[in-house]
Amino acid sequence: MNNNTAAATPRKDLVMIVDDDPITRRLMALHLSGPHEVLTVASGSGALELLQNGYLPDIILLDVIMPGIDGLEVCRRLRENPRWANISVIFITILGDEFDEKKGLELGAVDYIAKPIKRDLLRLRVRNHLRLKRLQNDLHSMVAEKSAELTNSLQQIEHKNLELNYLFESMSKIQASRDCYTAEHAMRVAIISVHIGRRLGVSEQELKILEQGCYVHDIGKVAIPDDVLLKPGRFDKQDRQIMEYHPLIGGQIFSRHFAESRMLNIILQHHERLDGSGYPHGLEEAAIDPLARIVMVADVYEALIARRPYKQPMKRGKAIGIISNDAERGMFDDTVVDCLIQETVDWNPLTIHFDSSIPYQNVLEKFRQKTYFREPLSEFFNYRYLIFLDDRRLLIPTNSHYHLIRLDFSGLKLVNQRLGYIKTDQIIDTIGIQTNMLVESCRGQKKLGESELMFFRKGAGYLIYSQSDENVVESLMNDCRWLVDKLCGEYGITPLISLMKFAKGQQVAMALESIYN
């Protein structure tokens, strides 16, 4: 009985941690032990020696900067050896150090994580990449097995299509576990594309290829770093350069597993343009698959009319105008754009929503939003998070008004000269930590929701947002004043605390303008 039980126990994924810093190695091993089997190595040469001796980890967490053979060289050697080429690699970098993301991705890394290591993000990224790798392996095995079985009857072919549908739905869930916007976008683009394809007279077989290709057209985004993929603001030049790798990454994921070239074309070509102005290869009209021409229009239309973290949704008329102008300039197929216009006269694709059965999806999504605004070296949230919440209508609606408590300090220049910048920053951080604890205590005692009373950093000072009653705010203000006066008095810092009240409906951004200008 014991032998049977042992045989049924699934093998744990093997995670190799390669870092010359023993503290980092121990810390990451502690975070990942339990769900995974962990192997730690102190050098690049040591890692390569273990691989030569037969160790085959499922994923390697690889420090970039190490004496001797550095992380980039180790990654290059992995990709050159067929036995190791499929091992997932996540680079570990020091926050603030220059790291060439492009070179890392070109070498085949799937992600990178900045030090200091945050436990929850480390676990999520390792788990998601291991899940994607298992999915790729399962996909390869499934297609190889079913191809031999489903060649003799229509019933078997239909069975294969049904299973592939389930598989692509699963891959959508994998995308959703990384970024729900991408998963919902893929679903809408698939349905818009099928609507257009039917109006164009595309065959049912091609419509199925079109639909499935759309579901995974952005699968390469699973390898895009969180700082780019989840950015709530507009991309800068480097962000866009990193994002433009996702068709190539998606193509690499599928090229080894599928013989269906048209599906691969959708993944690779949905950001190309007929005039050659697209990416990643700058293809022109004759070289672009007709199915990809449909997807590129559907992709842009959905992106324009949908809400994104960095923009408001656009009205149909304005979106159609932009796409029509681009078609006149030779970027899109006129016939495809005409079909889009006809299909969306009485139909709004925004009525389609991704229904995730993942119970913790909302928790993950909320955590990602918060994490982007959390300062890397502290637990403080930047005040822009408050503006983001207000803009997305994620704050609990207030019945009457809200308050902002502003905390600043004067005389910091003299304190810096007397104590030094590092010591002064530590003092300001300590004041912030203590004040935040006071705010959290008040929230707990008054049983307030997280968005009803929040603490933020604003430059060298702090900001408190409150929707609570007048007496609660006044009491909190007095407690903050007493605490801050006490802490500042020890170091000769003068605190400046002010309280302002704002009417219901007053935009937070406008309120902040009024108190900081």
C-alpha positions as CSV (number, residue, x, y, z in Angstrom):
1,M,0.0,0.0,0.0
2,N,2.8,2.4,0.8
3,N,4.4,1.7,-2.5
4,N,1.2,2.5,-4.4
5,T,0.8,5.7,-2.5
6,A,4.3,6.7,-3.3
7,A,3.8,5.9,-6.9
8,A,0.7,8.1,-7.1
9,T,2.4,11.1,-5.6
10,P,3.2,13.6,-8.4
11,R,6.8,14.8,-8.9
12,K,7.5,18.2,-7.6
13,D,8.9,20.8,-10.0
14,L,12.6,21.2,-9.6
15,V,13.7,24.9,-9.2
16,M,17.4,25.7,-9.5
17,I,18.5,28.9,-7.9
18,V,21.8,30.3,-9.2
19,D,23.1,33.3,-7.2
20,D,26.5,34.1,-5.7
21,D,24.8,35.9,-2.8
22,P,24.2,33.2,-0.1
23,I,21.5,35.3,1.6
24,T,19.5,35.7,-1.6
25,R,19.9,32.0,-2.3
26,R,18.6,31.0,1.1
27,L,15.7,33.6,1.0
28,M,14.5,32.4,-2.4
29,A,14.8,28.8,-1.4
30,L,12.8,29.5,1.8
31,H,10.0,31.2,-0.3
32,L,9.8,28.3,-2.9
33,S,10.4,25.2,-0.7
34,G,7.3,23.1,-0.1
35,P,5.4,23.4,-3.4
36,H,8.7,22.9,-5.3
37,E,11.9,21.0,-4.9
38,V,14.7,23.5,-4.7
39,L,18.4,23.2,-5.6
40,T,20.7,26.1,-4.9
41,V,24.0,26.9,-6.7
42,A,26.6,29.6,-6.0
43,S,28.0,30.1,-9.5
44,G,27.3,29.9,-13.2
45,S,30.0,27.3,-13.6
46,G,28.5,25.2,-10.8
47,A,25.1,25.3,-12.4
48,L,26.5,24.1,-15.8
49,E,28.4,21.3,-14.0
50,L,25.2,20.0,-12.3
51,L,23.5,20.1,-15.7
52,Q,26.3,18.1,-17.3
53,N,25.9,15.6,-14.4
54,G,22.3,14.9,-15.3
55,Y,20.3,17.4,-13.2
56,L,17.4,18.8,-15.3
57,P,15.5,21.5,-13.5
58,D,12.1,22.7,-14.7
59,I,13.0,26.4,-14.2
60,I,16.2,28.3,-13.3
61,L,16.3,31.5,-11.3
62,L,19.5,33.0,-12.6
63,D,21.5,35.9,-11.2
64,V,22.7,38.2,-14.0
65,I,25.8,39.5,-12.4
66,M,28.2,36.8,-11.0
67,P,31.9,36.3,-10.9
68,G,33.3,34.0,-13.6
69,I,30.5,32.9,-15.9
70,D,27.7,35.4,-15.6
71,G,23.9,34.7,-16.0
72,L,23.7,35.9,-19.6
73,E,26.5,33.4,-20.6
74,V,24.8,30.6,-18.7
75,C,21.6,31.3,-20.5
76,R,23.3,31.3,-23.9
77,R,24.9,27.9,-23.2
78,L,21.5,26.5,-22.2
79,R,19.9,27.5,-25.5
80,E,22.8,26.0,-27.5
81,N,22.4,22.6,-25.9
82,P,19.3,20.6,-27.1
83,R,19.0,18.9,-23.7
84,W,18.7,22.1,-21.8
85,A,17.1,24.4,-24.4
86,N,13.5,24.1,-23.0
87,I,14.5,24.9,-19.4
88,S,12.7,28.1,-18.4
89,V,15.0,30.9,-17.2
90,I,14.0,33.9,-15.1
91,F,16.8,36.4,-14.6
92,I,17.4,38.0,-11.2
93,T,18.7,41.6,-11.2
94,I,19.5,44.2,-8.7
95,L,17.0,47.1,-8.6
96,G,18.6,50.1,-10.2
97,D,21.3,48.2,-12.1
98,E,21.1,48.5,-15.9
99,F,19.8,45.3,-17.4
100,D,19.3,44.8,-21.1
101,E,15.8,43.3,-21.2
102,K,16.1,42.9,-25.0
103,K,19.2,40.9,-24.8
104,G,17.7,38.7,-22.0
105,L,14.6,38.0,-24.1
106,E,16.7,37.3,-27.2
107,L,18.7,34.7,-25.2
108,G,15.4,33.0,-24.4
109,A,14.7,34.1,-20.8
110,V,10.9,34.1,-20.0
111,D,11.0,36.9,-17.4
112,Y,13.1,38.8,-14.9
113,I,12.7,39.7,-11.2
114,A,14.3,42.7,-9.5
115,K,16.0,42.5,-6.1
116,P,15.0,42.9,-3.3
117,I,12.9,39.7,-3.8
118,K,9.2,40.0,-2.9
119,R,7.9,36.6,-1.8
120,D,4.4,36.7,-3.3
121,L,5.6,38.0,-6.7
122,L,8.4,35.4,-6.8
123,R,5.9,32.6,-6.0
124,L,3.4,33.9,-8.6
125,R,5.9,34.2,-11.4
126,V,7.5,30.9,-10.8
127,R,4.1,29.2,-10.5
128,N,2.8,30.8,-13.7
129,H,5.8,30.0,-15.8
130,L,5.9,26.4,-14.6
131,R,2.2,26.2,-15.4
132,L,2.8,27.5,-18.9
133,K,5.6,25.0,-19.5
134,R,3.4,22.1,-18.4
135,L,0.8,23.4,-20.8
136,Q,3.3,23.5,-23.7
137,N,4.4,20.0,-22.9
138,D,0.8,18.7,-22.6
139,L,0.0,20.5,-25.8
140,H,2.8,18.8,-27.6
141,S,1.9,15.4,-26.3
142,M,-1.8,15.8,-27.1
143,V,-1.3,16.9,-30.7
144,A,1.3,14.1,-31.3
145,E,-1.1,11.5,-29.9
146,K,-4.3,12.7,-31.5
147,S,-2.8,13.2,-34.9
148,A,-2.3,9.5,-35.2
149,E,-5.7,8.6,-33.8
150,L,-7.9,11.1,-35.7
151,T,-7.1,10.5,-39.3
152,N,-9.7,7.8,-40.2
153,S,-13.1,9.3,-39.3
154,L,-15.0,12.6,-39.2
155,Q,-16.1,11.8,-35.7
156,Q,-12.5,11.6,-34.5
157,I,-11.7,14.9,-36.3
158,E,-14.7,16.6,-34.5
159,H,-13.5,15.1,-31.3
160,K,-10.0,16.6,-31.9
161,N,-11.6,20.1,-32.6
162,L,-13.6,19.9,-29.4
163,E,-10.5,19.0,-27.3
164,L,-8.6,21.8,-29.0
165,N,-11.3,24.2,-28.1
166,Y,-11.0,23.2,-24.5
167,L,-7.3,23.5,-24.7
168,F,-7.5,27.1,-26.1
169,E,-10.0,28.0,-23.4
170,S,-7.5,26.7,-20.9
171,M,-4.8,28.8,-22.4
172,S,-7.1,31.8,-22.1
173,K,-7.3,31.1,-18.4
174,I,-3.5,30.9,-18.3
175,Q,-3.4,34.4,-19.9
176,A,-6.1,35.6,-17.4
177,S,-4.1,34.4,-14.4
178,R,-1.3,36.7,-15.7
179,D,-3.5,39.6,-17.0
180,C,-7.3,39.6,-17.2
181,Y,-7.2,42.4,-19.8
182,T,-5.3,40.3,-22.2
183,A,-7.6,37.3,-21.8
184,E,-10.8,39.4,-22.3
185,H,-9.2,41.2,-25.2
186,A,-8.4,37.8,-26.9
187,M,-12.0,36.6,-26.5
188,R,-13.5,39.7,-28.0
189,V,-11.0,39.8,-30.8
190,A,-11.9,36.2,-31.6
191,I,-15.6,36.9,-31.8
192,I,-15.2,40.1,-33.7
193,S,-12.9,38.3,-36.2
194,V,-15.4,35.5,-36.7
195,H,-18.2,38.0,-37.3
196,I,-16.1,39.7,-40.0
197,G,-15.0,36.4,-41.5
198,R,-18.5,35.1,-41.9
199,R,-19.5,38.4,-43.7
200,L,-16.5,37.9,-45.9
201,G,-17.6,34.3,-46.8
202,V,-14.7,32.6,-45.0
203,S,-15.2,28.8,-44.8
204,E,-16.2,27.1,-41.6
205,Q,-12.8,25.3,-41.4
206,E,-11.0,28.7,-41.7
207,L,-13.3,30.3,-39.2
208,K,-12.3,27.7,-36.7
209,I,-8.6,28.4,-37.4
210,L,-9.4,32.1,-37.1
211,E,-11.1,31.7,-33.8
212,Q,-8.5,29.6,-32.2
213,G,-5.7,31.7,-33.5
214,C,-7.3,34.8,-31.9
215,Y,-7.6,33.1,-28.6
216,V,-3.8,32.7,-28.5
217,H,-2.7,35.7,-30.6
218,D,-1.3,37.5,-27.6
219,I,0.0,34.4,-25.7
220,G,3.5,35.8,-26.1
221,K,2.6,38.4,-23.5
222,V,3.1,35.8,-20.7
223,A,6.8,36.5,-21.1
224,I,6.5,40.3,-21.0
225,P,7.8,41.7,-17.7
226,D,5.1,42.9,-15.3
227,D,6.5,46.5,-15.3
228,V,5.5,46.7,-19.0
229,L,2.5,44.4,-19.3
230,L,0.7,45.7,-16.3
231,K,1.7,49.4,-16.6
232,P,-1.2,51.6,-15.8
233,G,0.3,54.5,-17.8
234,R,1.3,55.0,-21.4
235,F,4.3,53.2,-22.8
236,D,7.6,55.0,-23.3
237,K,10.0,54.0,-26.1
238,Q,11.6,51.2,-24.2
239,D,8.3,49.8,-23.0
240,R,7.0,49.6,-26.5
241,Q,10.2,48.0,-27.7
242,I,9.8,45.2,-25.1
243,M,6.1,44.8,-25.8
244,E,6.7,44.4,-29.6
245,Y,8.5,41.1,-28.8
246,H,5.2,39.4,-27.9
247,P,4.3,38.1,-31.4
248,L,7.8,36.6,-31.8
249,I,7.5,34.9,-28.4
250,G,4.1,33.6,-29.2
251,G,5.3,32.3,-32.5
252,Q,8.1,30.5,-30.8
253,I,5.7,28.9,-28.3
254,F,3.5,27.5,-31.1
255,S,6.0,26.8,-33.9
256,R,7.2,23.6,-32.4
257,H,3.8,22.1,-31.7
258,F,1.4,23.0,-34.5
259,A,1.6,22.2,-38.2
260,E,-1.3,24.7,-38.9
261,S,0.7,27.6,-40.4
262,R,-2.3,29.9,-40.7
263,M,-2.8,29.9,-36.9
264,L,0.9,30.7,-36.5
265,N,0.5,33.5,-39.0
266,I,-2.2,35.1,-36.9
267,I,0.1,35.1,-33.9
268,L,3.0,36.5,-35.8
269,Q,1.3,38.9,-38.1
270,H,-1.6,40.5,-36.2
271,H,0.5,43.7,-35.6
272,E,1.8,43.9,-39.2
273,R,0.3,46.5,-41.6
274,L,-0.3,46.2,-45.3
275,D,1.9,49.2,-46.0
276,G,4.9,47.6,-44.2
277,S,4.7,49.9,-41.2
278,G,3.9,47.2,-38.6
279,Y,5.9,44.8,-36.6
280,P,7.7,42.5,-35.9
281,H,8.9,42.0,-39.5
282,G,7.5,45.0,-41.4
283,L,5.7,42.7,-43.9
284,E,3.8,44.2,-46.8
285,E,0.4,43.3,-48.2
286,A,1.3,40.3,-50.4
287,A,3.2,38.6,-47.5
288,I,0.4,38.9,-44.9
289,D,-2.1,36.1,-44.4
290,P,-5.8,37.0,-45.3
291,L,-6.9,35.7,-41.8
292,A,-4.2,37.9,-40.1
293,R,-5.7,40.9,-42.0
294,I,-9.0,40.3,-40.3
295,V,-7.4,39.9,-36.9
296,M,-5.3,43.1,-37.2
297,V,-8.5,45.2,-37.7
298,A,-10.5,43.4,-34.9
299,D,-7.5,43.8,-32.6
300,V,-7.2,47.5,-33.1
301,Y,-11.0,48.1,-32.8
302,E,-11.3,46.2,-29.5
303,A,-8.3,48.1,-28.1
304,L,-9.8,51.4,-29.0
305,I,-13.3,50.8,-27.6
306,A,-12.3,48.9,-24.5
307,R,-11.3,50.4,-21.2
308,R,-7.6,50.0,-20.4
309,P,-5.7,50.9,-17.2
310,Y,-4.2,53.9,-19.0
311,K,-7.2,55.2,-21.0
312,Q,-11.0,55.6,-21.1
313,P,-13.1,53.6,-23.6
314,M,-13.6,55.2,-27.0
315,K,-17.0,55.6,-28.7
316,R,-17.6,53.4,-31.7
317,G,-17.9,56.3,-34.2
318,K,-14.5,57.7,-33.2
319,A,-12.8,54.3,-33.3
320,I,-14.3,53.5,-36.8
321,G,-13.1,56.9,-38.0
322,I,-9.5,56.2,-36.9
323,I,-9.5,52.7,-38.5
324,S,-11.1,54.0,-41.7
325,N,-8.4,56.7,-41.9
326,D,-5.7,54.1,-41.4
327,A,-7.3,52.0,-44.2
328,E,-7.2,55.0,-46.5
329,R,-3.5,55.3,-45.8
330,G,-3.0,51.7,-46.8
331,M,-2.5,50.1,-43.4
332,F,-5.7,48.0,-43.4
333,D,-7.8,46.1,-45.9
334,D,-10.7,48.2,-47.0
335,T,-13.0,45.2,-47.4
336,V,-12.3,44.0,-43.9
337,V,-12.9,47.5,-42.4
338,D,-16.2,47.8,-44.3
339,C,-17.3,44.4,-42.8
340,L,-16.4,45.6,-39.3
341,I,-18.5,48.8,-39.8
342,Q,-21.5,46.7,-40.9
343,E,-21.1,44.2,-38.1
344,T,-20.9,46.7,-35.3
345,V,-23.9,48.9,-36.3
346,D,-26.2,47.1,-34.0
347,W,-23.8,45.0,-32.0
348,N,-21.4,46.1,-29.3
349,P,-18.5,43.6,-28.6
350,L,-18.1,45.2,-25.1
351,T,-21.1,43.1,-24.1
352,I,-18.7,40.1,-24.1
353,H,-16.9,39.5,-20.9
354,F,-14.3,37.0,-19.9
355,D,-15.9,34.8,-17.2
356,S,-13.0,33.4,-15.2
357,S,-13.7,30.3,-13.1
358,I,-10.5,31.0,-11.1
359,P,-11.8,31.8,-7.6
360,Y,-8.8,34.0,-6.7
361,Q,-8.8,36.0,-10.0
362,N,-10.1,39.2,-8.5
363,V,-7.6,38.9,-5.6
364,L,-4.7,38.5,-8.0
365,E,-5.9,41.4,-10.2
366,K,-6.3,43.7,-7.2
367,F,-2.9,42.7,-5.9
368,R,-1.2,43.5,-9.3
369,Q,-2.8,46.9,-9.5
370,K,-1.6,47.7,-6.0
371,T,1.9,46.3,-6.6
372,Y,2.6,48.6,-9.5
373,F,2.0,51.6,-7.3
374,R,3.9,50.2,-4.3
375,E,7.4,51.7,-3.8
376,P,10.0,49.0,-4.4
377,L,12.0,49.5,-1.2
378,S,9.1,50.2,1.2
379,E,5.5,49.3,1.9
380,F,4.2,52.8,0.9
381,F,1.9,53.3,-2.0
382,N,2.5,56.3,-4.2
383,Y,-0.2,58.9,-4.1
384,R,-0.9,58.3,-7.8
385,Y,-2.6,55.0,-6.7
386,L,-5.4,57.2,-5.2
387,I,-5.9,59.0,-8.5
388,F,-5.9,55.6,-10.3
389,L,-8.6,54.3,-8.0
390,D,-10.7,57.4,-8.3
391,D,-10.4,57.4,-12.1
392,R,-11.4,53.8,-12.3
393,R,-14.3,54.4,-9.9
394,L,-12.8,51.8,-7.5
395,L,-13.3,53.9,-4.4
396,I,-16.4,53.3,-2.3
397,P,-18.9,56.0,-3.3
398,T,-19.0,58.6,-0.5
399,N,-22.4,60.0,0.6
400,S,-21.3,63.5,1.3
401,H,-17.6,64.4,1.3
402,Y,-14.1,63.2,1.9
403,H,-10.9,64.6,3.6
404,L,-7.3,64.8,2.7
405,I,-4.7,65.1,5.5
406,R,-1.3,66.4,4.2
407,L,1.9,65.7,6.1
408,D,5.1,67.6,5.1
409,F,8.3,68.6,6.8
410,S,10.2,71.8,6.9
411,G,13.9,72.3,7.7
412,L,14.9,69.0,5.9
413,K,17.8,70.7,4.2
414,L,19.4,71.6,7.5
415,V,18.7,68.1,8.9
416,N,20.3,66.6,5.8
417,Q,23.4,68.7,6.4
418,R,23.5,67.7,10.1
419,L,22.6,64.0,9.9
420,G,23.2,63.1,6.2
421,Y,20.7,62.2,3.5
422,I,20.6,58.5,4.4
423,K,19.8,59.1,8.0
424,T,17.2,61.7,7.2
425,D,15.5,59.4,4.7
426,Q,15.4,56.7,7.4
427,I,13.8,59.1,9.9
428,I,11.2,60.1,7.3
429,D,10.5,56.4,6.5
430,T,10.1,55.7,10.3
431,I,7.7,58.5,10.7
432,G,5.7,57.2,7.7
433,I,5.7,53.6,9.1
434,Q,4.5,54.8,12.5
435,T,1.8,57.0,11.0
436,N,0.6,54.3,8.6
437,M,0.3,51.9,11.6
438,L,-1.9,54.6,13.3
439,V,-4.0,54.8,10.1
440,E,-4.4,51.0,10.0
441,S,-5.3,50.9,13.6
442,C,-8.0,53.5,13.1
443,R,-9.3,51.6,10.1
444,G,-9.6,48.5,12.2
445,Q,-11.2,50.1,15.2
446,K,-13.8,52.0,13.1
447,K,-14.4,48.9,10.8
448,L,-13.7,51.0,7.7
449,G,-13.1,49.5,4.3
450,E,-9.6,49.6,2.8
451,S,-10.6,52.3,0.3
452,E,-12.3,54.4,3.0
453,L,-9.1,55.2,4.8
454,M,-5.7,55.0,3.0
455,F,-2.1,56.2,3.5
456,F,0.2,57.3,0.7
457,R,3.7,58.8,0.1
458,K,3.9,62.1,-1.7
459,G,7.5,63.1,-2.4
460,A,9.2,63.6,1.0
461,G,5.9,63.8,2.7
462,Y,2.7,61.7,3.2
463,L,-1.0,61.9,2.4
464,I,-4.1,60.4,4.1
465,Y,-7.4,59.9,2.3
466,S,-10.5,59.5,4.4
467,Q,-14.2,59.0,3.8
468,S,-15.0,58.6,7.5
469,D,-17.1,60.9,9.7
470,E,-15.9,64.3,10.9
471,N,-15.3,63.2,14.4
472,V,-13.2,60.2,13.2
473,V,-11.1,62.4,10.9
474,E,-10.5,65.0,13.7
475,S,-9.5,62.3,16.2
476,L,-7.2,60.7,13.6
477,M,-5.7,64.2,12.8
478,N,-5.0,64.8,16.5
479,D,-3.4,61.4,17.0
480,C,-1.2,62.0,13.9
481,R,-0.2,65.4,15.1
482,W,0.8,64.0,18.5
483,L,2.7,61.1,17.0
484,V,4.5,63.1,14.4
485,D,5.3,66.0,16.8
486,K,6.9,63.4,19.1
487,L,8.9,61.7,16.4
488,C,10.0,64.9,14.7
489,G,11.0,66.5,18.0
490,E,13.7,64.0,18.5
491,Y,15.5,65.1,15.4
492,G,14.7,68.8,15.1
493,I,12.3,68.4,12.2
494,T,9.3,70.6,11.9
495,P,6.1,68.8,10.8
496,L,3.5,70.6,8.7
497,I,0.0,69.0,9.0
498,S,-3.1,70.3,7.3
499,L,-6.6,68.9,6.8
500,M,-8.9,69.8,3.9
501,K,-12.5,68.8,3.2
502,F,-13.8,68.1,-0.4
503,A,-17.4,67.8,-1.6
504,K,-18.9,64.6,-3.0
505,G,-18.0,64.1,-6.6
506,Q,-14.9,66.3,-6.5
507,Q,-12.2,64.5,-8.5
508,V,-9.2,63.5,-6.4
509,A,-6.8,64.8,-9.0
510,M,-8.4,68.3,-8.8
511,A,-8.4,68.1,-5.0
512,L,-4.7,67.3,-4.9
513,E,-4.0,70.2,-7.3
514,S,-5.7,72.5,-4.9
515,I,-3.7,71.4,-1.8
516,Y,-0.3,71.1,-3.4
517,N,-0.4,74.3,-5.5
